[in-house]
Each structure stands twice: as C-alpha cells, then as structure tokens.
Amino acid sequence: MSPVLRRTKKKAGERLVTLIGKPGCHLCDDARAVIEEVCGETGAAWEEKDITQDEALHRAYWEQIPVVLVDGEQHTFWRVDAGRLRRALVA
C-alpha cells in the first residue's frame, strides 16, 4: 500500500502573493491596491515583480499582466477580485 501524501495547509501569514506587472500599467495599479488591502487584512506577505526587468517573466506573462501568484501558483490575471484572493489566502 502506498503512503498517503497530505498537504499541510498554510496559514495566511505564511502565504506569499506575487504581483507581476510593469510601470505605467493602470490595471497593475488597481491590482496593487487590492493586494495591499487583502494582504494587510490577512497578514499574508506580498511582493512585486516587474516584467520589464525579467526576460523570463516577460515571455511568460506579457499578454496577461497584471498576473497574481499565490505561493508561486497563478491565481488570476488582469483584474483581481478581493473576495476571491481573500478566500484563497485563508482557505
């Protein structure tokens, strides 16, 4: 019988939200505001990455920015829904 793998749930304070965008992007500004609010409420950490400074990110996401990752997994792009992000962080 093979062992059962169990994923340990992370608490919101252990989560990392990454905003991938670029300067001068109004949707990125909107996404940043939502992320700051939700991460402030939940205690999750967040960071921002600029696709103009990272060729790999540019190739992967240039048509989708802003892109939001939660713990390295793509959560959403273009518009960030505060409720959906909050649920993802506290689930």
Biopython code that builds the backbone (N, CA, C, O; Angstrom):
import numpy as np
from Bio.PDB.StructureBuilder import StructureBuilder

atoms = [
    (1, "MET", "N", (0.842, -1.180, 0.000)),
    (1, "MET", "CA", (0.000, 0.000, 0.000)),
    (1, "MET", "C", (0.884, 1.240, 0.000)),
    (1, "MET", "O", (1.835, 1.325, 0.777)),
    (2, "SER", "N", (0.583, 2.183, -0.851)),
    (2, "SER", "CA", (1.416, 3.379, -0.934)),
    (2, "SER", "C", (1.007, 4.389, 0.132)),
    (2, "SER", "O", (-0.155, 4.438, 0.535)),
    (3, "PRO", "N", (1.962, 5.193, 0.586)),
    (3, "PRO", "CA", (1.644, 6.190, 1.611)),
    (3, "PRO", "C", (0.754, 7.293, 1.040)),
    (3, "PRO", "O", (0.810, 7.609, -0.148)),
    (4, "VAL", "N", (-0.048, 7.857, 1.899)),
    (4, "VAL", "CA", (-0.935, 8.949, 1.506)),
    (4, "VAL", "C", (-0.195, 10.255, 1.737)),
    (4, "VAL", "O", (0.296, 10.516, 2.835)),
    (5, "LEU", "N", (-0.119, 11.061, 0.711)),
    (5, "LEU", "CA", (0.522, 12.362, 0.840)),
    (5, "LEU", "C", (-0.513, 13.371, 1.303)),
    (5, "LEU", "O", (-1.608, 13.465, 0.749)),
    (6, "ARG", "N", (-0.149, 14.113, 2.314)),
    (6, "ARG", "CA", (-1.057, 15.133, 2.830)),
    (6, "ARG", "C", (-0.360, 16.473, 2.749)),
    (6, "ARG", "O", (0.790, 16.623, 3.163)),
    (7, "ARG", "N", (-1.061, 17.424, 2.220)),
    (7, "ARG", "CA", (-0.519, 18.769, 2.158)),
    (7, "ARG", "C", (-0.903, 19.497, 3.431)),
    (7, "ARG", "O", (-2.060, 19.471, 3.850)),
    (8, "THR", "N", (0.046, 20.128, 4.022)),
    (8, "THR", "CA", (-0.222, 20.909, 5.212)),
    (8, "THR", "C", (-0.753, 22.265, 4.765)),
    (8, "THR", "O", (-0.143, 22.944, 3.939)),
    (9, "LYS", "N", (-1.882, 22.645, 5.315)),
    (9, "LYS", "CA", (-2.455, 23.938, 4.972)),
    (9, "LYS", "C", (-1.603, 25.037, 5.570)),
    (9, "LYS", "O", (-1.176, 24.961, 6.722)),
    (10, "LYS", "N", (-1.365, 26.052, 4.771)),
    (10, "LYS", "CA", (-0.619, 27.200, 5.258)),
    (10, "LYS", "C", (-1.589, 28.221, 5.816)),
    (10, "LYS", "O", (-2.686, 28.407, 5.290)),
    (11, "LYS", "N", (-1.181, 28.872, 6.875)),
    (11, "LYS", "CA", (-1.949, 29.968, 7.418)),
    (11, "LYS", "C", (-1.700, 31.193, 6.547)),
    (11, "LYS", "O", (-0.680, 31.267, 5.861)),
    (12, "ALA", "N", (-2.611, 32.146, 6.567)),
    (12, "ALA", "CA", (-2.492, 33.340, 5.722)),
    (12, "ALA", "C", (-1.145, 34.021, 5.922)),
    (12, "ALA", "O", (-0.553, 34.502, 4.956)),
    (13, "GLY", "N", (-0.650, 34.072, 7.151)),
    (13, "GLY", "CA", (0.623, 34.720, 7.427)),
    (13, "GLY", "C", (1.818, 34.002, 6.825)),
    (13, "GLY", "O", (2.914, 34.560, 6.779)),
    (14, "GLU", "N", (1.627, 32.787, 6.368)),
    (14, "GLU", "CA", (2.698, 32.008, 5.746)),
    (14, "GLU", "C", (2.610, 32.040, 4.229)),
    (14, "GLU", "O", (3.445, 31.445, 3.548)),
    (15, "ARG", "N", (1.612, 32.724, 3.695)),
    (15, "ARG", "CA", (1.382, 32.763, 2.253)),
    (15, "ARG", "C", (2.151, 33.918, 1.625)),
    (15, "ARG", "O", (2.446, 34.911, 2.289)),
    (16, "LEU", "N", (2.474, 33.781, 0.340)),
    (16, "LEU", "CA", (3.152, 34.840, -0.398)),
    (16, "LEU", "C", (2.378, 35.134, -1.674)),
    (16, "LEU", "O", (2.154, 34.249, -2.500)),
    (17, "VAL", "N", (1.979, 36.375, -1.821)),
    (17, "VAL", "CA", (1.296, 36.847, -3.020)),
    (17, "VAL", "C", (2.318, 37.615, -3.846)),
    (17, "VAL", "O", (3.035, 38.470, -3.326)),
    (18, "THR", "N", (2.380, 37.305, -5.134)),
    (18, "THR", "CA", (3.298, 37.984, -6.043)),
    (18, "THR", "C", (2.492, 38.684, -7.118)),
    (18, "THR", "O", (1.667, 38.066, -7.791)),
    (19, "LEU", "N", (2.733, 39.972, -7.275)),
    (19, "LEU", "CA", (2.122, 40.757, -8.347)),
    (19, "LEU", "C", (3.166, 40.916, -9.444)),
    (19, "LEU", "O", (4.250, 41.452, -9.211)),
    (20, "ILE", "N", (2.834, 40.450, -10.632)),
    (20, "ILE", "CA", (3.721, 40.593, -11.775)),
    (20, "ILE", "C", (3.100, 41.642, -12.690)),
    (20, "ILE", "O", (1.982, 41.472, -13.177)),
    (21, "GLY", "N", (3.828, 42.717, -12.917)),
    (21, "GLY", "CA", (3.296, 43.809, -13.731)),
    (21, "GLY", "C", (4.413, 44.612, -14.356)),
    (21, "GLY", "O", (5.530, 44.127, -14.533)),
    (22, "LYS", "N", (4.088, 45.861, -14.691)),
    (22, "LYS", "CA", (5.091, 46.763, -15.258)),
    (22, "LYS", "C", (4.705, 48.199, -14.913)),
    (22, "LYS", "O", (3.544, 48.479, -14.616)),
    (23, "PRO", "N", (5.670, 49.099, -14.951)),
    (23, "PRO", "CA", (5.386, 50.504, -14.670)),
    (23, "PRO", "C", (4.403, 51.085, -15.693)),
    (23, "PRO", "O", (4.412, 50.715, -16.867)),
    (24, "GLY", "N", (3.567, 51.993, -15.220)),
    (24, "GLY", "CA", (2.641, 52.678, -16.110)),
    (24, "GLY", "C", (1.407, 51.888, -16.478)),
    (24, "GLY", "O", (0.664, 52.292, -17.373)),
    (25, "CYS", "N", (1.170, 50.783, -15.818)),
    (25, "CYS", "CA", (0.032, 49.911, -16.112)),
    (25, "CYS", "C", (-1.081, 50.212, -15.114)),
    (25, "CYS", "O", (-0.943, 49.928, -13.924)),
    (26, "HIS", "N", (-2.185, 50.788, -15.596)),
    (26, "HIS", "CA", (-3.272, 51.147, -14.679)),
    (26, "HIS", "C", (-3.929, 49.919, -14.043)),
    (26, "HIS", "O", (-4.372, 49.986, -12.896)),
    (27, "LEU", "N", (-3.998, 48.815, -14.760)),
    (27, "LEU", "CA", (-4.550, 47.589, -14.162)),
    (27, "LEU", "C", (-3.625, 47.074, -13.059)),
    (27, "LEU", "O", (-4.091, 46.513, -12.067)),
    (28, "CYS", "N", (-2.316, 47.266, -13.231)),
    (28, "CYS", "CA", (-1.357, 46.863, -12.197)),
    (28, "CYS", "C", (-1.547, 47.723, -10.953)),
    (28, "CYS", "O", (-1.457, 47.226, -9.830)),
    (29, "ASP", "N", (-1.810, 49.011, -11.151)),
    (29, "ASP", "CA", (-2.069, 49.907, -10.018)),
    (29, "ASP", "C", (-3.315, 49.454, -9.265)),
    (29, "ASP", "O", (-3.325, 49.427, -8.035)),
    (30, "ASP", "N", (-4.365, 49.099, -10.001)),
    (30, "ASP", "CA", (-5.598, 48.611, -9.377)),
    (30, "ASP", "C", (-5.335, 47.311, -8.607)),
    (30, "ASP", "O", (-5.797, 47.144, -7.479)),
    (31, "ALA", "N", (-4.591, 46.399, -9.230)),
    (31, "ALA", "CA", (-4.280, 45.109, -8.595)),
    (31, "ALA", "C", (-3.463, 45.325, -7.331)),
    (31, "ALA", "O", (-3.708, 44.671, -6.317)),
    (32, "ARG", "N", (-2.494, 46.236, -7.380)),
    (32, "ARG", "CA", (-1.655, 46.522, -6.222)),
    (32, "ARG", "C", (-2.508, 46.991, -5.037)),
    (32, "ARG", "O", (-2.287, 46.572, -3.901)),
    (33, "ALA", "N", (-3.469, 47.853, -5.310)),
    (33, "ALA", "CA", (-4.337, 48.361, -4.238)),
    (33, "ALA", "C", (-5.127, 47.227, -3.590)),
    (33, "ALA", "O", (-5.249, 47.178, -2.366)),
    (34, "VAL", "N", (-5.659, 46.325, -4.394)),
    (34, "VAL", "CA", (-6.428, 45.193, -3.860)),
    (34, "VAL", "C", (-5.514, 44.275, -3.053)),
    (34, "VAL", "O", (-5.878, 43.841, -1.959)),
    (35, "ILE", "N", (-4.342, 43.981, -3.581)),
    (35, "ILE", "CA", (-3.396, 43.086, -2.904)),
    (35, "ILE", "C", (-2.948, 43.689, -1.574)),
    (35, "ILE", "O", (-2.894, 42.989, -0.562)),
    (36, "GLU", "N", (-2.626, 44.987, -1.571)),
    (36, "GLU", "CA", (-2.223, 45.640, -0.325)),
    (36, "GLU", "C", (-3.327, 45.534, 0.723)),
    (36, "GLU", "O", (-3.058, 45.251, 1.891)),
    (37, "GLU", "N", (-4.562, 45.760, 0.303)),
    (37, "GLU", "CA", (-5.696, 45.695, 1.228)),
    (37, "GLU", "C", (-5.880, 44.283, 1.785)),
    (37, "GLU", "O", (-5.957, 44.094, 2.999)),
    (38, "VAL", "N", (-5.951, 43.291, 0.890)),
    (38, "VAL", "CA", (-6.220, 41.914, 1.317)),
    (38, "VAL", "C", (-5.057, 41.352, 2.133)),
    (38, "VAL", "O", (-5.283, 40.687, 3.144)),
    (39, "CYS", "N", (-3.835, 41.604, 1.718)),
    (39, "CYS", "CA", (-2.686, 41.105, 2.470)),
    (39, "CYS", "C", (-2.591, 41.809, 3.821)),
    (39, "CYS", "O", (-2.193, 41.196, 4.812)),
    (40, "GLY", "N", (-2.947, 43.070, 3.868)),
    (40, "GLY", "CA", (-2.976, 43.780, 5.142)),
    (40, "GLY", "C", (-3.989, 43.176, 6.098)),
    (40, "GLY", "O", (-3.731, 43.079, 7.298)),
    (41, "GLU", "N", (-5.132, 42.772, 5.579)),
    (41, "GLU", "CA", (-6.185, 42.156, 6.402)),
    (41, "GLU", "C", (-5.806, 40.758, 6.867)),
    (41, "GLU", "O", (-6.059, 40.392, 8.014)),
    (42, "THR", "N", (-5.199, 39.978, 5.980)),
    (42, "THR", "CA", (-4.949, 38.561, 6.265)),
    (42, "THR", "C", (-3.574, 38.295, 6.878)),
    (42, "THR", "O", (-3.352, 37.234, 7.462)),
    (43, "GLY", "N", (-2.663, 39.238, 6.753)),
    (43, "GLY", "CA", (-1.304, 39.035, 7.251)),
    (43, "GLY", "C", (-0.393, 38.337, 6.266)),
    (43, "GLY", "O", (0.746, 38.011, 6.601)),
    (44, "ALA", "N", (-0.874, 38.100, 5.054)),
    (44, "ALA", "CA", (-0.043, 37.459, 4.031)),
    (44, "ALA", "C", (1.019, 38.446, 3.539)),
    (44, "ALA", "O", (0.782, 39.652, 3.472)),
    (45, "ALA", "N", (2.175, 37.917, 3.202)),
    (45, "ALA", "CA", (3.237, 38.740, 2.632)),
    (45, "ALA", "C", (2.976, 38.917, 1.139)),
    (45, "ALA", "O", (2.313, 38.092, 0.511)),
    (46, "TRP", "N", (3.508, 40.009, 0.576)),
    (46, "TRP", "CA", (3.384, 40.166, -0.863)),
    (46, "TRP", "C", (4.633, 40.849, -1.403)),
    (46, "TRP", "O", (5.358, 41.545, -0.691)),
    (47, "GLU", "N", (4.850, 40.618, -2.687)),
    (47, "GLU", "CA", (5.983, 41.196, -3.400)),
    (47, "GLU", "C", (5.526, 41.589, -4.789)),
    (47, "GLU", "O", (4.470, 41.164, -5.257)),
    (48, "GLU", "N", (6.339, 42.407, -5.439)),
    (48, "GLU", "CA", (6.017, 42.829, -6.795)),
    (48, "GLU", "C", (7.209, 42.570, -7.697)),
    (48, "GLU", "O", (8.352, 42.830, -7.321)),
    (49, "LYS", "N", (6.937, 42.057, -8.886)),
    (49, "LYS", "CA", (7.991, 41.803, -9.876)),
    (49, "LYS", "C", (7.635, 42.531, -11.160)),
    (49, "LYS", "O", (6.476, 42.551, -11.575)),
    (50, "ASP", "N", (8.642, 43.127, -11.786)),
    (50, "ASP", "CA", (8.495, 43.952, -12.980)),
    (50, "ASP", "C", (8.924, 43.143, -14.210)),
    (50, "ASP", "O", (10.079, 42.733, -14.321)),
    (51, "ILE", "N", (7.976, 42.919, -15.134)),
    (51, "ILE", "CA", (8.320, 42.116, -16.316)),
    (51, "ILE", "C", (9.345, 42.799, -17.217)),
    (51, "ILE", "O", (9.987, 42.137, -18.033)),
    (52, "THR", "N", (9.503, 44.109, -17.079)),
    (52, "THR", "CA", (10.492, 44.798, -17.912)),
    (52, "THR", "C", (11.908, 44.550, -17.406)),
    (52, "THR", "O", (12.876, 44.873, -18.093)),
    (53, "GLN", "N", (12.037, 43.976, -16.204)),
    (53, "GLN", "CA", (13.342, 43.691, -15.612)),
    (53, "GLN", "C", (13.678, 42.208, -15.605)),
    (53, "GLN", "O", (14.744, 41.818, -15.128)),
    (54, "ASP", "N", (12.781, 41.374, -16.130)),
    (54, "ASP", "CA", (12.977, 39.916, -16.070)),
    (54, "ASP", "C", (12.463, 39.300, -17.362)),
    (54, "ASP", "O", (11.254, 39.221, -17.581)),
    (55, "GLU", "N", (13.375, 38.868, -18.213)),
    (55, "GLU", "CA", (13.018, 38.340, -19.532)),
    (55, "GLU", "C", (12.114, 37.110, -19.442)),
    (55, "GLU", "O", (11.182, 36.977, -20.235)),
    (56, "ALA", "N", (12.372, 36.217, -18.496)),
    (56, "ALA", "CA", (11.546, 35.009, -18.356)),
    (56, "ALA", "C", (10.110, 35.375, -17.978)),
    (56, "ALA", "O", (9.164, 34.817, -18.534)),
    (57, "LEU", "N", (9.943, 36.304, -17.042)),
    (57, "LEU", "CA", (8.599, 36.748, -16.679)),
    (57, "LEU", "C", (7.923, 37.440, -17.847)),
    (57, "LEU", "O", (6.724, 37.267, -18.069)),
    (58, "HIS", "N", (8.694, 38.229, -18.600)),
    (58, "HIS", "CA", (8.130, 38.921, -19.764)),
    (58, "HIS", "C", (7.597, 37.922, -20.776)),
    (58, "HIS", "O", (6.478, 38.071, -21.268)),
    (59, "ARG", "N", (8.387, 36.906, -21.090)),
    (59, "ARG", "CA", (7.946, 35.888, -22.053)),
    (59, "ARG", "C", (6.713, 35.151, -21.552)),
    (59, "ARG", "O", (5.808, 34.857, -22.333)),
    (60, "ALA", "N", (6.667, 34.850, -20.264)),
    (60, "ALA", "CA", (5.579, 34.044, -19.710)),
    (60, "ALA", "C", (4.274, 34.828, -19.558)),
    (60, "ALA", "O", (3.194, 34.267, -19.743)),
    (61, "TYR", "N", (4.363, 36.116, -19.222)),
    (61, "TYR", "CA", (3.160, 36.826, -18.788)),
    (61, "TYR", "C", (2.823, 38.120, -19.514)),
    (61, "TYR", "O", (1.839, 38.762, -19.145)),
    (62, "TRP", "N", (3.579, 38.543, -20.525)),
    (62, "TRP", "CA", (3.393, 39.882, -21.077)),
    (62, "TRP", "C", (1.986, 40.158, -21.581)),
    (62, "TRP", "O", (1.566, 41.315, -21.573)),
    (63, "GLU", "N", (1.246, 39.165, -22.015)),
    (63, "GLU", "CA", (-0.117, 39.392, -22.507)),
    (63, "GLU", "C", (-1.158, 39.349, -21.396)),
    (63, "GLU", "O", (-2.325, 39.655, -21.640)),
    (64, "GLN", "N", (-0.764, 38.978, -20.191)),
    (64, "GLN", "CA", (-1.735, 38.778, -19.122)),
    (64, "GLN", "C", (-1.620, 39.789, -17.984)),
    (64, "GLN", "O", (-2.476, 39.784, -17.100)),
    (65, "ILE", "N", (-0.627, 40.637, -17.961)),
    (65, "ILE", "CA", (-0.418, 41.481, -16.790)),
    (65, "ILE", "C", (-1.601, 42.393, -16.508)),
    (65, "ILE", "O", (-2.284, 42.854, -17.423)),
    (66, "PRO", "N", (-1.828, 42.641, -15.236)),
    (66, "PRO", "CA", (-1.106, 42.082, -14.102)),
    (66, "PRO", "C", (-1.488, 40.634, -13.840)),
    (66, "PRO", "O", (-2.625, 40.213, -14.053)),
    (67, "VAL", "N", (-0.505, 39.896, -13.373)),
    (67, "VAL", "CA", (-0.714, 38.499, -13.003)),
    (67, "VAL", "C", (-0.469, 38.394, -11.502)),
    (67, "VAL", "O", (0.464, 38.997, -10.973)),
    (68, "VAL", "N", (-1.308, 37.628, -10.826)),
    (68, "VAL", "CA", (-1.151, 37.427, -9.387)),
    (68, "VAL", "C", (-0.885, 35.942, -9.136)),
    (68, "VAL", "O", (-1.627, 35.070, -9.588)),
    (69, "LEU", "N", (0.188, 35.689, -8.408)),
    (69, "LEU", "CA", (0.533, 34.335, -7.992)),
    (69, "LEU", "C", (0.302, 34.229, -6.489)),
    (69, "LEU", "O", (0.529, 35.188, -5.751)),
    (70, "VAL", "N", (-0.142, 33.083, -6.048)),
    (70, "VAL", "CA", (-0.222, 32.789, -4.614)),
    (70, "VAL", "C", (0.676, 31.578, -4.383)),
    (70, "VAL", "O", (0.429, 30.491, -4.905)),
    (71, "ASP", "N", (1.709, 31.788, -3.600)),
    (71, "ASP", "CA", (2.703, 30.736, -3.330)),
    (71, "ASP", "C", (3.258, 30.156, -4.632)),
    (71, "ASP", "O", (3.469, 28.949, -4.745)),
    (72, "GLY", "N", (3.488, 31.026, -5.600)),
    (72, "GLY", "CA", (4.114, 30.615, -6.853)),
    (72, "GLY", "C", (3.169, 30.043, -7.894)),
    (72, "GLY", "O", (3.595, 29.757, -9.013)),
    (73, "GLU", "N", (1.904, 29.869, -7.558)),
    (73, "GLU", "CA", (0.906, 29.328, -8.489)),
    (73, "GLU", "C", (0.031, 30.473, -8.996)),
    (73, "GLU", "O", (-0.391, 31.329, -8.219)),
    (74, "GLN", "N", (-0.238, 30.484, -10.301)),
    (74, "GLN", "CA", (-1.059, 31.559, -10.846)),
    (74, "GLN", "C", (-2.462, 31.531, -10.243)),
    (74, "GLN", "O", (-3.148, 30.510, -10.267)),
    (75, "HIS", "N", (-2.862, 32.663, -9.709)),
    (75, "HIS", "CA", (-4.179, 32.815, -9.089)),
    (75, "HIS", "C", (-5.137, 33.510, -10.051)),
    (75, "HIS", "O", (-6.273, 33.067, -10.224)),
    (76, "THR", "N", (-4.688, 34.592, -10.675)),
    (76, "THR", "CA", (-5.548, 35.357, -11.574)),
    (76, "THR", "C", (-4.704, 36.271, -12.444)),
    (76, "THR", "O", (-3.492, 36.381, -12.256)),
    (77, "PHE", "N", (-5.353, 36.922, -13.394)),
    (77, "PHE", "CA", (-4.685, 37.941, -14.199)),
    (77, "PHE", "C", (-5.708, 38.998, -14.591)),
    (77, "PHE", "O", (-6.916, 38.798, -14.460)),
    (78, "TRP", "N", (-5.202, 40.115, -15.069)),
    (78, "TRP", "CA", (-5.943, 41.314, -15.463)),
    (78, "TRP", "C", (-6.640, 41.997, -14.296)),
    (78, "TRP", "O", (-6.218, 43.083, -13.896)),
    (79, "ARG", "N", (-7.674, 41.415, -13.741)),
    (79, "ARG", "CA", (-8.409, 42.044, -12.628)),
    (79, "ARG", "C", (-8.358, 41.136, -11.406)),
    (79, "ARG", "O", (-8.525, 39.921, -11.508)),
    (80, "VAL", "N", (-8.127, 41.747, -10.252)),
    (80, "VAL", "CA", (-8.030, 40.982, -9.011)),
    (80, "VAL", "C", (-9.316, 41.182, -8.212)),
    (80, "VAL", "O", (-9.699, 42.309, -7.897)),
    (81, "ASP", "N", (-9.966, 40.080, -7.894)),
    (81, "ASP", "CA", (-11.170, 40.114, -7.078)),
    (81, "ASP", "C", (-10.747, 39.939, -5.614)),
    (81, "ASP", "O", (-10.185, 38.911, -5.239)),
    (82, "ALA", "N", (-11.026, 40.955, -4.797)),
    (82, "ALA", "CA", (-10.595, 40.940, -3.400)),
    (82, "ALA", "C", (-11.156, 39.730, -2.646)),
    (82, "ALA", "O", (-10.428, 39.079, -1.897)),
    (83, "GLY", "N", (-12.426, 39.429, -2.836)),
    (83, "GLY", "CA", (-13.045, 38.302, -2.141)),
    (83, "GLY", "C", (-12.409, 36.980, -2.511)),
    (83, "GLY", "O", (-12.157, 36.140, -1.647)),
    (84, "ARG", "N", (-12.151, 36.798, -3.785)),
    (84, "ARG", "CA", (-11.546, 35.544, -4.248)),
    (84, "ARG", "C", (-10.123, 35.398, -3.705)),
    (84, "ARG", "O", (-9.728, 34.316, -3.270)),
    (85, "LEU", "N", (-9.356, 36.491, -3.732)),
    (85, "LEU", "CA", (-7.992, 36.442, -3.198)),
    (85, "LEU", "C", (-8.020, 36.168, -1.702)),
    (85, "LEU", "O", (-7.231, 35.362, -1.208)),
    (86, "ARG", "N", (-8.905, 36.820, -0.981)),
    (86, "ARG", "CA", (-9.030, 36.609, 0.466)),
    (86, "ARG", "C", (-9.345, 35.143, 0.762)),
    (86, "ARG", "O", (-8.745, 34.542, 1.654)),
    (87, "ARG", "N", (-10.285, 34.572, 0.013)),
    (87, "ARG", "CA", (-10.644, 33.156, 0.225)),
    (87, "ARG", "C", (-9.455, 32.241, -0.058)),
    (87, "ARG", "O", (-9.241, 31.264, 0.659)),
    (88, "ALA", "N", (-8.691, 32.548, -1.085)),
    (88, "ALA", "CA", (-7.519, 31.721, -1.410)),
    (88, "ALA", "C", (-6.478, 31.765, -0.312)),
    (88, "ALA", "O", (-5.790, 30.776, -0.058)),
    (89, "LEU", "N", (-6.362, 32.910, 0.340)),
    (89, "LEU", "CA", (-5.336, 33.065, 1.379)),
    (89, "LEU", "C", (-5.740, 32.444, 2.708)),
    (89, "LEU", "O", (-4.875, 32.015, 3.472)),
    (90, "VAL", "N", (-7.012, 32.388, 2.995)),
    (90, "VAL", "CA", (-7.436, 31.856, 4.292)),
    (90, "VAL", "C", (-7.973, 30.427, 4.208)),
    (90, "VAL", "O", (-8.307, 29.825, 5.228)),
    (91, "ALA", "N", (-8.054, 29.888, 2.995)),
    (91, "ALA", "CA", (-8.584, 28.521, 2.806)),
    (91, "ALA", "C", (-7.630, 27.489, 3.383)),
    (91, "ALA", "O", (-7.904, 26.291, 3.319)),
]
sb = StructureBuilder()
sb.init_structure("model")
sb.init_model(0)
sb.init_chain("A")
sb.init_seg("    ")
for serial, (resi, resn, name, xyz) in enumerate(atoms, 1):
    if name == "N":
        sb.init_residue(resn, " ", resi, " ")
    sb.init_atom(name, np.array(xyz, "f"), 0.0, 1.0, " ", f" {name:<3s}", serial, name[0])
structure = sb.get_structure()
